[in-house]
């Protein structure tokens, strides 16, 4: 009779669970047709992509920094991927979210518990109403208990399925956040490297300007002593010399700060920056157009967009989890064991057994559950708005980066034109000097003007390099990883060039100017032409040497931007 009742009860529970098995509380996430990511203008071509330095090819390389063909830069970024502490935090966050997903999945599995105890017990006679003369005294005894319990929560409304969806979406969002962190670390490392090299280039030109200005001051001072110049001319030249020298400390500071940034990005103290980078004086050149693709490829690639959509998916599933609290929880369970005196363990009078369903329901007050549902729906609306805003920001950042880049290319072209005209004027002045029609002072002025335009050209080139990296950051490339790299992270926590020309090798270019200064310093005349410095731009680039291991150093830059190691 008991078995018949138990069988009937189990059958009823099973039928109810089966009838509701296909039902899942709450909405299932589906991307809205009104979402910003579905707008045609969001998927189309970029407004600012009309430039020969850009191409609409969608296949942005995963390791975009390889396009610069700079072995030192490649090594720095690989070191940053291995040792950067922000990436270690993001990787640990993935492990934590994976554990949360495992917990959510485990809730759908059969649960087991094993309980046991062994105690010496003195029973209360009055508790068990055995203190009368007709009932014997309960003797003290050494008792033991061993129980095995098996339980399974029937997910008849899909609450557990929704909880797994939440955990899975959260994990994917965290993984996307890690990918975004990789992109940011790569871009920051490349920007710091470019800053070091561009500032080093700028410092080299400033030193040339200082040397030229000092010789000009010496020449004008000698002319004043000979009665061919006034004291005002000397003072004006000395003021100009001081102005040029004033730029050097700021340039050295920028270079030192960039070196500090490189060290920290690669997981080291600021003083341990790579010595090879400290001497860099040529910023990297991108020798092919940037493949920007279109809006659709951008939004599919950007990790922050994916992360925002996963957050929305998680928030949507949370509604189903909250709605599940409005309904009873049904659990199927079975328990078997033995409780009694130790000497009778597992005997017939000590065995226990139970089998059947259990029901838990928070009634009649369900205001808390209703409030949780309302809160979950509000979180979904928030996540939806954040997803749309992330999409719009991604497109805006890319358009802004492309617009800045194309206009800086135009600016660089105008600076290059001004530099070429200054070069032509410099040649004319040298020609007049060689014919004896002018003295050496206009020659020095023309040389200084040329160097100043060269410095502006270097600054424009550095700005373009920075613009390129910002484009790569906005495009969202660089987060894919091969299997070996993933395992390493787990165990350790020819197209036209976008730039028209390089700055023409400034130091080599002014070799003849240095010779002119030497002649002026000696009081000699300048009877030779200065044409050689205009032809060096046609030199073929030197072959790239195989990368060498980067060595860390402890030191600082001196007042002239040169590396100084501490004395032993």
C-alpha positions as CSV (number, residue, x, y, z in Angstrom):
1,X,0.0,0.0,0.0
2,X,2.8,2.4,0.9
3,X,4.7,1.6,-2.3
4,X,1.5,2.2,-4.3
5,X,1.0,5.7,-2.8
6,X,4.7,6.5,-3.3
7,X,4.5,5.4,-6.9
8,X,1.4,7.5,-7.5
9,X,3.0,10.6,-6.0
10,X,6.2,10.2,-8.1
11,X,4.1,9.7,-11.2
12,X,2.1,12.9,-10.5
13,X,5.3,14.9,-10.0
14,X,6.9,13.5,-13.1
15,X,3.8,14.3,-15.2
16,X,3.7,17.9,-14.0
17,X,7.5,18.3,-14.6
18,X,7.1,16.9,-18.1
19,X,4.2,19.2,-19.0
20,X,6.2,22.3,-18.0
21,X,9.6,21.0,-19.2
22,X,9.3,22.9,-22.5
23,X,8.4,26.2,-20.6
24,X,11.1,28.6,-19.7
25,X,10.3,31.7,-17.7
26,X,11.3,35.1,-19.0
27,X,12.2,36.5,-22.4
28,X,14.9,34.8,-24.6
29,X,17.5,37.3,-25.9
30,X,17.1,38.3,-29.5
31,X,18.8,41.4,-31.0
32,X,16.3,44.1,-31.6
33,X,15.8,45.4,-35.1
34,X,15.8,48.9,-33.6
35,X,19.2,48.4,-32.0
36,X,21.9,50.8,-33.1
37,X,24.0,48.0,-34.5
38,X,21.3,47.1,-37.0
39,X,21.1,50.6,-38.5
40,X,22.3,50.7,-42.2
41,X,24.4,53.7,-41.5
42,X,26.2,51.9,-38.7
43,X,27.0,49.0,-41.0
44,X,28.1,51.1,-44.0
45,X,31.4,52.6,-45.1
46,X,33.1,55.2,-42.9
47,X,32.5,58.8,-43.9
48,X,36.2,59.5,-43.4
49,X,37.7,56.6,-45.3
50,X,38.1,58.4,-48.6
51,X,41.9,58.6,-48.7
52,X,44.6,56.8,-50.6
53,X,46.3,55.9,-47.2
54,X,43.2,53.8,-46.3
55,X,41.6,50.8,-47.9
56,X,38.2,49.3,-47.3
57,X,39.5,45.8,-47.1
58,X,37.9,44.2,-44.0
59,X,40.7,41.8,-43.2
60,X,42.5,43.8,-40.5
61,X,45.5,41.7,-39.4
62,X,45.4,40.4,-35.9
63,X,48.9,41.5,-35.2
64,X,48.7,44.9,-36.8
65,X,52.0,46.0,-35.2
66,X,53.9,43.6,-37.6
67,X,53.0,46.0,-40.4
68,X,55.7,48.4,-39.1
69,X,58.4,45.7,-39.6
70,X,60.0,46.8,-36.3
71,X,61.5,43.8,-34.4
72,X,62.1,45.8,-31.3
73,X,58.4,46.9,-31.2
74,X,57.3,43.3,-31.8
75,X,59.3,42.1,-28.8
76,X,58.0,44.9,-26.6
77,X,54.4,44.0,-27.3
78,X,55.0,40.3,-26.8
79,X,56.7,41.1,-23.4
80,X,53.7,43.3,-22.5
81,X,51.3,40.4,-23.3
82,X,53.3,38.1,-21.1
83,X,54.1,40.4,-18.1
84,X,51.5,43.2,-18.1
85,X,49.7,43.3,-14.8
86,X,46.4,44.6,-16.2
87,X,46.3,41.5,-18.5
88,X,47.0,39.3,-15.5
89,X,44.0,40.8,-13.7
90,X,41.8,40.3,-16.7
91,X,43.0,36.7,-17.1
92,X,42.2,36.0,-13.4
93,X,38.7,37.5,-14.0
94,X,38.2,34.9,-16.7
95,X,39.0,32.1,-14.3
96,X,36.6,33.5,-11.8
97,X,33.8,33.8,-14.3
98,X,34.5,30.2,-15.6
99,X,34.1,29.0,-12.0
100,X,30.8,30.8,-11.7
101,X,29.6,29.1,-14.9
102,X,30.6,25.7,-13.5
103,X,28.6,26.4,-10.3
104,X,25.5,27.3,-12.3
105,X,25.8,24.2,-14.4
106,X,26.3,22.0,-11.3
107,X,22.9,23.2,-10.0
108,X,21.2,21.1,-12.7
109,X,23.0,17.9,-11.7
110,X,22.1,15.4,-9.1
111,X,23.3,16.4,-5.7
112,X,24.7,14.0,-3.2
113,X,25.5,14.4,0.5
114,X,27.0,12.0,3.0
115,X,26.5,12.7,6.7
116,X,27.9,10.8,9.7
117,X,28.4,11.2,13.4
118,X,29.4,9.2,16.4
119,X,28.5,10.4,19.9
120,X,28.1,9.2,23.5
121,X,24.5,10.2,24.4
122,X,22.7,10.7,27.6
123,X,19.0,10.9,26.8
124,X,16.4,13.0,28.7
125,X,13.7,10.7,30.1
126,X,11.2,13.5,30.4
127,X,11.7,14.6,26.8
128,X,10.6,11.2,25.7
129,X,8.0,10.8,28.5
130,X,9.6,7.7,30.0
131,X,9.8,8.9,33.7
132,X,6.9,6.9,34.9
133,X,7.0,3.7,36.8
134,X,5.5,1.8,33.9
135,X,8.2,2.9,31.4
136,X,11.8,1.9,31.7
137,X,14.7,4.4,31.9
138,X,16.4,5.1,28.6
139,X,20.0,4.0,29.1
140,X,23.0,6.0,28.1
141,X,24.7,4.7,24.9
142,X,27.3,5.2,22.3
143,X,25.3,6.1,19.2
144,X,26.3,6.4,15.5
145,X,24.6,7.7,12.4
146,X,25.4,7.4,8.7
147,X,23.1,8.9,6.0
148,X,23.4,9.2,2.3
149,X,21.2,11.7,0.6
150,X,20.5,12.2,-3.2
151,X,18.5,15.1,-4.5
152,X,17.6,16.6,-7.8
153,X,15.9,20.0,-8.4
154,X,13.3,19.7,-11.2
155,X,13.9,22.6,-13.5
156,X,10.3,22.6,-14.7
157,X,10.1,26.3,-15.4
158,X,13.6,26.8,-16.8
159,X,14.9,28.9,-13.9
160,X,18.2,26.9,-13.8
161,X,18.6,27.1,-17.5
162,X,18.2,30.9,-17.3
163,X,20.8,31.0,-14.5
164,X,23.2,29.0,-16.8
165,X,22.6,31.5,-19.6
166,X,23.4,34.4,-17.2
167,X,26.7,32.8,-16.1
168,X,27.6,31.9,-19.7
169,X,26.9,35.4,-21.0
170,X,28.9,36.9,-18.1
171,X,31.9,34.7,-18.9
172,X,31.8,35.7,-22.6
173,X,31.6,39.3,-21.5
174,X,34.7,38.9,-19.3
175,X,36.6,37.2,-22.1
176,X,35.7,40.1,-24.4
177,X,36.9,42.5,-21.8
178,X,40.2,40.6,-21.7
179,X,40.5,40.9,-25.5
180,X,39.9,44.7,-25.2
181,X,42.6,44.9,-22.6
182,X,45.0,43.2,-25.0
183,X,44.3,45.7,-27.7
184,X,44.8,48.6,-25.3
185,X,48.1,47.2,-24.0
186,X,49.4,46.7,-27.5
187,X,48.3,50.2,-28.6
188,X,49.8,51.9,-25.4
189,X,53.1,50.0,-25.9
190,X,53.3,51.0,-29.5
191,X,52.4,54.7,-28.7
192,X,55.1,54.8,-26.0
193,X,57.7,53.3,-28.4
194,X,56.8,55.9,-31.1
195,X,57.0,58.7,-28.5
196,X,60.5,57.6,-27.5
197,X,61.7,57.4,-31.2
198,X,60.0,60.6,-32.3
199,X,61.2,62.6,-29.3
200,X,64.7,61.1,-29.8
201,X,64.6,62.4,-33.4
202,X,63.4,65.8,-32.3
203,X,66.2,65.9,-29.7
204,X,68.8,65.2,-32.4
205,X,67.6,68.1,-34.5
206,X,67.4,70.4,-31.5
207,X,71.1,69.6,-30.8
208,X,71.9,70.6,-34.4
209,X,70.0,73.8,-34.0
210,X,71.8,74.6,-30.7
211,X,75.2,74.0,-32.3
212,X,74.3,76.2,-35.3
213,X,72.9,78.9,-33.0
214,X,76.1,78.9,-30.9
215,X,78.2,79.4,-34.1
216,X,75.9,82.2,-35.2
217,X,76.3,83.9,-31.9
218,X,80.1,83.6,-32.1
219,X,80.1,85.0,-35.7
220,X,77.9,88.0,-34.8
221,X,80.0,88.7,-31.7
222,X,83.2,88.7,-33.9
223,X,81.4,91.0,-36.4
224,X,80.5,93.4,-33.6
225,X,84.1,93.5,-32.5
226,X,85.1,94.4,-36.0
227,X,82.5,97.1,-36.2
228,X,80.2,95.3,-38.7
229,X,77.4,94.6,-36.3
230,X,75.7,96.3,-33.4
231,X,75.3,95.1,-29.8
232,X,71.5,94.8,-30.4
233,X,72.3,92.1,-33.1
234,X,74.3,90.1,-30.6
235,X,71.6,90.3,-27.9
236,X,68.9,89.3,-30.4
237,X,71.0,86.3,-31.5
238,X,71.7,85.3,-27.8
239,X,68.0,85.4,-27.1
240,X,67.3,83.2,-30.1
241,X,69.9,80.7,-28.9
242,X,68.4,80.6,-25.4
243,X,65.0,80.0,-26.9
244,X,66.2,77.0,-28.9
245,X,68.0,75.6,-25.8
246,X,64.8,76.0,-23.8
247,X,63.1,73.3,-25.9
248,X,65.6,70.6,-25.0
249,X,64.7,69.9,-21.4
250,X,61.0,69.4,-22.3
251,X,61.9,67.0,-25.1
252,X,64.2,65.0,-22.8
253,X,61.4,64.8,-20.2
254,X,58.9,63.5,-22.7
255,X,61.4,60.8,-23.8
256,X,62.1,59.8,-20.2
257,X,58.4,59.6,-19.4
258,X,57.8,57.4,-22.5
259,X,60.6,55.1,-21.4
260,X,59.0,54.8,-18.0
261,X,55.7,53.9,-19.6
262,X,57.3,51.2,-21.7
263,X,58.9,49.7,-18.6
264,X,55.6,49.6,-16.6
265,X,53.6,48.3,-19.6
266,X,56.0,45.3,-19.8
267,X,55.6,44.6,-16.1
268,X,58.8,46.2,-14.8
269,X,59.7,49.2,-12.5
270,X,60.2,52.5,-14.4
271,X,64.0,52.4,-14.1
272,X,64.2,49.1,-15.9
273,X,63.4,50.3,-19.4
274,X,65.0,48.6,-22.5
275,X,68.4,50.1,-23.3
276,X,67.9,49.5,-27.0
277,X,64.8,51.7,-27.1
278,X,66.5,54.6,-25.3
279,X,68.7,55.3,-28.3
280,X,66.0,55.2,-30.9
281,X,65.9,58.3,-33.2
282,X,63.7,57.1,-36.0
283,X,60.0,56.5,-35.5
284,X,58.5,53.4,-37.3
285,X,57.0,53.8,-40.7
286,X,53.8,52.1,-42.0
287,X,54.5,51.2,-45.6
288,X,51.0,50.2,-46.7
289,X,47.5,51.5,-46.5
290,X,45.5,50.8,-43.4
291,X,42.7,48.2,-44.0
292,X,39.7,49.9,-42.3
293,X,36.8,47.8,-43.7
294,X,33.4,49.1,-42.9
295,X,31.1,49.6,-40.0
296,X,29.8,46.1,-40.0
297,X,33.2,44.5,-39.9
298,X,34.2,47.0,-37.1
299,X,31.3,46.1,-34.9
300,X,31.8,42.4,-35.4
301,X,35.5,42.8,-34.4
302,X,35.4,45.3,-31.5
303,X,35.6,43.3,-28.2
304,X,33.8,46.1,-26.2
305,X,30.8,45.8,-28.5
306,X,30.7,42.1,-28.0
307,X,31.1,42.5,-24.3
308,X,28.2,45.0,-24.1
309,X,25.9,42.6,-26.1
310,X,26.8,39.7,-23.8
311,X,25.9,42.0,-20.8
312,X,22.6,42.6,-22.4
313,X,22.0,38.9,-22.9
314,X,22.9,38.2,-19.3
315,X,20.5,40.9,-18.0
316,X,17.7,39.5,-20.2
317,X,18.2,36.0,-18.8
318,X,18.2,37.4,-15.2
319,X,14.5,38.2,-15.7
320,X,13.8,34.5,-16.0
321,X,15.8,33.8,-12.9
322,X,13.8,36.4,-11.0
323,X,10.5,35.2,-12.3
324,X,11.4,31.7,-11.1
325,X,11.2,32.9,-7.5
326,X,7.5,33.4,-7.9
327,X,6.9,29.7,-8.2
328,X,7.5,26.6,-6.0
329,X,10.8,24.7,-6.3
330,X,10.3,20.9,-6.7
331,X,13.0,18.6,-5.5
332,X,13.2,14.8,-5.9
333,X,15.1,13.2,-3.1
334,X,16.1,9.9,-1.6
335,X,17.9,9.2,1.6
336,X,19.1,6.0,3.3
337,X,21.1,5.4,6.4
338,X,21.4,3.9,9.8
339,X,21.1,5.6,13.2
340,X,21.2,3.9,16.5
341,X,23.6,2.3,19.1
342,X,27.0,1.6,17.7
343,X,26.7,-2.2,18.5
344,X,23.5,-2.3,16.4
345,X,24.8,-0.3,13.4
346,X,23.1,-1.4,10.2
347,X,20.8,-3.6,12.1
348,X,17.2,-3.9,11.2
349,X,16.0,-1.5,13.9
350,X,18.5,1.2,12.9
351,X,17.8,1.5,9.2
352,X,16.2,4.6,7.8
353,X,14.9,5.2,4.3
354,X,12.8,7.9,2.6
355,X,12.0,8.7,-1.0
356,X,9.8,11.3,-2.6
357,X,9.4,14.9,-3.8
358,X,9.9,18.1,-1.8
359,X,8.3,21.5,-2.5
360,X,9.5,24.9,-1.3
361,X,7.3,28.0,-2.0
362,X,7.6,31.5,-0.6
363,X,3.9,32.3,0.0
364,X,1.8,34.3,0.6
365,X,4.1,37.3,0.6
366,X,5.8,37.5,-2.8
367,X,6.5,41.3,-2.9
368,X,10.3,40.6,-2.8
369,X,10.1,38.4,-5.8
370,X,8.1,41.0,-7.7
371,X,10.6,43.6,-6.8
372,X,13.4,41.4,-8.1
373,X,11.6,41.0,-11.4
374,X,11.1,44.8,-11.7
375,X,14.8,45.3,-10.9
376,X,15.9,42.7,-13.5
377,X,13.7,44.4,-16.2
378,X,15.3,47.8,-15.4
379,X,18.8,46.3,-15.6
380,X,17.9,45.0,-19.1
381,X,16.8,48.4,-20.2
382,X,20.0,49.8,-18.9
383,X,22.1,47.2,-20.6
384,X,20.3,47.8,-23.9
385,X,21.0,51.5,-23.8
386,X,24.6,50.8,-22.9
387,X,24.9,48.4,-25.8
388,X,23.6,51.0,-28.2
389,X,25.9,53.6,-26.8
390,X,28.9,51.3,-27.0
391,X,28.1,50.8,-30.7
392,X,27.8,54.5,-31.4
393,X,31.0,55.3,-29.5
394,X,32.9,52.6,-31.4
395,X,31.8,54.2,-34.7
396,X,32.5,57.7,-33.5
397,X,36.0,56.8,-32.2
398,X,36.8,55.2,-35.6
399,X,35.5,58.1,-37.6
400,X,37.3,60.6,-35.4
401,X,40.6,58.7,-35.7
402,X,40.3,58.4,-39.5
403,X,39.4,62.1,-39.8
404,X,42.3,63.2,-37.6
405,X,44.7,60.9,-39.6
406,X,43.6,62.1,-43.1
407,X,43.8,65.8,-42.1
408,X,47.2,65.3,-40.4
409,X,48.4,63.7,-43.7
410,X,47.3,66.9,-45.4
411,X,49.1,68.9,-42.8
412,X,52.2,66.9,-43.2
413,X,52.2,67.4,-46.9
414,X,52.0,71.2,-46.5
415,X,54.9,71.0,-43.9
416,X,56.9,69.0,-46.4
417,X,56.2,71.5,-49.1
418,X,57.3,74.4,-46.8
419,X,60.5,72.4,-45.9
420,X,61.3,71.9,-49.6
421,X,60.9,75.6,-50.3
422,X,63.1,76.4,-47.3
423,X,65.6,74.0,-48.8
424,X,65.5,75.8,-52.1
425,X,66.0,79.1,-50.4
426,X,68.9,77.7,-48.5
427,X,70.5,76.6,-51.7
428,X,70.1,80.1,-53.1
429,X,71.7,81.7,-50.1
430,X,74.7,79.3,-50.3
431,X,75.0,80.1,-54.0
432,X,75.1,83.9,-53.3
433,X,77.6,83.3,-50.5
434,X,79.8,81.3,-52.9
435,X,79.7,84.2,-55.3
436,X,80.8,86.6,-52.6
437,X,77.6,88.7,-52.7
438,X,76.6,88.1,-49.0
439,X,78.4,87.3,-45.8
440,X,78.1,84.2,-43.7
441,X,75.3,85.4,-41.4
442,X,72.5,84.9,-43.9
443,X,73.8,81.4,-44.6
444,X,73.5,80.5,-40.9
445,X,70.0,82.0,-40.8
446,X,68.9,80.0,-43.8
447,X,70.4,76.8,-42.3
448,X,68.6,77.4,-39.1
449,X,65.3,78.0,-40.9
450,X,65.8,74.8,-42.8
451,X,66.4,72.8,-39.6
452,X,63.4,74.4,-38.0
453,X,61.2,73.1,-40.9
454,X,62.9,69.7,-40.6
455,X,61.9,69.7,-36.9
456,X,58.3,70.5,-37.8
457,X,58.4,67.7,-40.3
458,X,59.6,65.3,-37.7
459,X,56.8,66.4,-35.4
460,X,54.2,65.9,-38.1
461,X,55.6,62.4,-38.7
462,X,55.4,61.6,-35.0
463,X,51.8,62.8,-35.0
464,X,50.9,60.6,-38.0
465,X,52.5,57.5,-36.3
466,X,50.3,58.2,-33.2
467,X,47.3,58.6,-35.4
468,X,47.9,55.3,-37.1
469,X,48.0,53.5,-33.7
470,X,44.8,55.2,-32.6
471,X,43.1,53.9,-35.8
472,X,44.2,50.4,-35.0
473,X,43.0,50.8,-31.5
474,X,39.6,52.1,-32.7
475,X,39.3,49.3,-35.3
476,X,39.7,46.7,-32.5
477,X,42.4,44.5,-34.0
478,X,45.0,42.6,-32.2
479,X,43.0,40.4,-29.8
480,X,43.1,37.1,-31.5
481,X,45.5,34.6,-30.1
482,X,47.0,31.3,-31.3
483,X,46.9,28.1,-29.2
484,X,50.4,28.4,-28.0
485,X,49.9,32.0,-26.9
486,X,46.7,31.1,-25.1
487,X,48.4,28.2,-23.2
488,X,51.3,30.6,-22.3
489,X,48.9,33.2,-20.9
490,X,47.0,30.5,-19.0
491,X,50.2,29.1,-17.4
492,X,51.7,32.6,-16.7
493,X,48.6,34.3,-15.8
494,X,53.6,46.9,-52.2
495,X,51.0,49.6,-51.8
496,X,51.6,53.3,-51.6
497,X,52.8,54.4,-48.2
498,X,50.4,56.5,-46.1
499,X,53.1,59.0,-45.4
500,X,54.5,60.8,-48.4
501,X,58.1,60.5,-47.4
502,X,60.2,60.1,-44.2
503,X,61.8,63.2,-42.8
504,X,64.8,62.5,-45.1
505,X,67.3,61.4,-42.5
506,X,67.8,64.7,-40.9
507,X,71.3,64.3,-39.4
508,X,72.7,62.8,-42.7
509,X,70.9,65.5,-44.6
510,X,72.7,68.4,-42.8
511,X,76.2,66.9,-43.1
512,X,77.2,69.6,-45.4
513,X,75.8,72.2,-43.1
514,X,78.0,70.9,-40.4
515,X,81.0,71.4,-42.7
516,X,79.9,75.0,-43.4
517,X,79.8,75.7,-39.6
518,X,83.3,74.3,-39.2
519,X,84.5,76.7,-41.9
520,X,82.8,79.6,-40.3
521,X,84.2,78.7,-36.9
522,X,87.7,78.9,-38.5
523,X,87.0,82.2,-40.2
524,X,87.3,80.6,-43.6
525,X,85.1,81.2,-46.6
526,X,82.4,79.0,-48.1
527,X,83.0,78.6,-51.8
528,X,81.4,75.2,-52.3
529,X,77.9,74.3,-53.3
530,X,75.6,72.4,-50.9
531,X,73.6,70.0,-53.0
532,X,74.4,66.6,-51.6
533,X,72.0,66.8,-48.8
534,X,69.0,66.9,-51.2
535,X,69.7,63.4,-52.6
536,X,69.8,61.2,-49.5
537,X,66.1,60.7,-49.6
538,X,66.4,58.3,-52.5
539,X,68.5,55.8,-50.5
540,X,67.1,52.3,-50.2
541,X,66.1,51.4,-46.7
542,X,68.6,49.3,-44.8
543,X,67.7,45.6,-44.4
544,X,66.0,44.7,-41.1
545,X,68.3,42.9,-38.7
546,X,67.0,39.9,-36.8
547,X,65.7,40.8,-33.4
548,X,68.0,40.6,-30.4
549,X,66.9,40.0,-26.8
550,X,66.0,43.3,-25.1
551,X,68.1,44.1,-22.2
552,X,66.8,46.1,-19.2
553,X,68.9,48.9,-17.8
554,X,68.9,51.1,-14.8
555,X,69.6,54.7,-15.6
556,X,68.3,58.1,-16.6
557,X,68.6,60.4,-19.5
558,X,71.0,63.3,-19.1
559,X,70.3,66.9,-20.0
560,X,71.0,66.1,-23.7
561,X,68.7,63.1,-23.8
562,X,71.4,60.5,-23.8
563,X,71.3,57.4,-21.6
564,X,73.5,57.5,-18.5
565,X,74.0,54.4,-16.4
566,X,74.6,54.8,-12.6
567,X,78.2,54.5,-11.5
568,X,79.2,51.2,-9.8
